Amino acid sequence: HYKSKRRAWVAARSFVRRRTKNDIFMDRAKDLSIVIPNYRERRLMEVYAHCKNIFPTAEIILQDDLDGRGKGWAMREGVKKATRKNICFIDGDMDIHPIEIYKLLYEISEYPVVIGKRIYKVSIGRRILSVGYKVLIYLLFGFAISIDTQCGVKMFQAEWLPDWETDSFAYDIEILAKAINMGCPIKQVPIYCETRKTKSFKAVWDTFVETIKVRKRV
């Protein structure tokens, strides 16, 4: 477990060293707002500290949702506070290490939307659920099966980030659907992810219901 995590870290650092020229990433970080939602996340301050250390010139916004109004609501409120021309969303649970943001930052000048595509080990049951959900997204919205809509790190050129109405965790599906409808190209980059949470039947059912609601909006 530790070795696999360490290898991912070394690979990410190697990626940065290979591609960094003339402090290009630090220059781009000056134009970056990082929005981190908080719904009683135990490792929130760890995510914040890593973001602050890795991207000292970026604007970092912690947005609380302690009243349970929904992740989509929290992210919308966080975006209202963002002042930079590029906006990054990253979850506050440390499933994805903030150093992975580098990979999206490298592509954001060429693509208005850059999202992660998770690389992680999961059980057969979880994998079946994931594939099934991707098929559902394809049938409802026409997304390519390969698009990982639920990856916890995404980046947008602010002018291409559409408004959204969804207050729940399915908000990013609405964002991506609207972006695609605007003719916005989306770039995916591989992201190492360490999933710690298990999904209950209720969570799976809620995901299905919220996704249907999003389809009615777009």
Salt bridges, closest charged atoms under 4 A:
ASP27 OD1 - LYS30 NZ 3.88
ASP31 OD2 - LYS85 NZ 3.85
GLU41 OE2 - LYS197 NZ 3.87
GLU46 OE2 - ARG43 NH2 2.83
GLU77 OE2 - LYS80 NZ 2.99
ASP91 OD1 - LYS71 NZ 2.66
ASP93 OD2 - LYS197 NZ 3.36
ASP95 OD1 - ARG196 NH1 3.00
GLU100 OE1 - LYS103 NZ 2.84
ASP148 OD1 - ARG118 NH2 2.75
GLU165 OE1 - ARG217 NE 3.98
ASP167 OD1 - ARG76 NH2 2.92
ASP172 OD2 - LYS154 NZ 3.08
GLU174 OE2 - LYS178 NZ 2.84
GLU194 OE2 - HIS1 NE2 2.90
GLU194 OE1 - ARG196 NH2 3.53
ASP206 OD2 - LYS202 NZ 2.80
GLU210 OE2 - LYS213 NZ 3.57
